[in-house]
Amino acid sequence: MDKQRKLRLATVTAMFAALIIITTAYIKIPAPLGYIHIGDSMVYLSAAILPGPFGFFAAAIGGAMADLLAGYPHWAIPTAIIKALNVLPFFLIKLLMTDRKKLEKIIHLQNLLMLIPTTLVTLGGYFVANALMYDAGAAIAELLPNLIQALASGVLFVAVGLGLDAVRFNSKVLRQ
């Protein structure tokens, strides 16, 4: 990988980490044990756009920093782990895709299908974290807010992804 491409990927990774922080920590709706946010939409975008470890770093760092800045420091480590795991389905589908031409687009069937396992990661990850930090009742109570968060973020991911596809973001920013 040449220096210009590395710099470009590092810059876009930092941009996504910042977008995750902003859309998580500052655009939020209070919930019983935390808050509902649309930051996962940026996690999904970073996962769909960035190659390999770059998406993992953007998601983990952005999510953890958002919790620290929003006043939930006890959630920083679980969030870093969960957000990195949110990227995993997108990463795996990229490895399995034989039609490399589809990777020029953000929104395609495979990425849309990855919203299912990444939502399950969110629900399962925060269920376990809530159960360990609080109790099973709290974990159950947070299932619906976490589902709403994942669904709203999925809708925003599609909308923003379609907009970025319309301006050929991947080919202009990452593929040169």
Secondary structure, DSSP 8 states (H G I E B T S, - for coil): --HHHHHHHHHHHHHHHHHHHIIIIISEEEETTEEEESHHHHHHHHHHHS-HHHHHHHHHHHHHHHHHHHT-GGGHHHHHHHHHHHHHHHHHHHHH-S-GGGGG-SSSHHHHHTHHHHHHHHHHHHHHHHHHHS-HHHHHHTHHHHHHHHHHHHHHHHHHHHHHHHTTHIIIII--
